Amino acid sequence: MSTRPNKQLETFPNPHPARDYEISMECPEFTCVCPRTGQPDFANIHIRYIPDQRCVELKSLKLYLWSFRDQGAFHEDVVNRILDDLIEACQPRKMTVIGDFNIRGGIHTMITANYPSP
């Protein structure tokens, strides 16, 4: 497996597909780039999901999140793209992605995207 940024999310079979249980992950070192200023944005990304048949492999998730480091994207787009890509990869029963972005210009931003939509 690669140790470089990679958009490929890997999965593995859910060992308990008959049971609803929650998986919670946190990436406190997420970075991307502001598309207007070119300055880095820092965030804590929280992912919670109830798996169905597949679970997300953690190292591939780390490399996937790392791939945003040099990409210009607005906070709203980043969080929704992460959710969309994770849904495509593992088709969970339920998932929430929260981007808790560091204060910039005196404003603290938190973006929450849910699947399925309420």
Secondary structure, 3 states (H helix, E strand, C coil): CCCCCCCCCCEEECCCCCCCCCEEEEEEEEEEECCCCCCEEEEEEEEEEECCCEEECHHHHHHHHHCCCCCECCHHHHHHHHHHHHHHHHCCCEEEEEEEEEEECCEEEEEEEEECCC
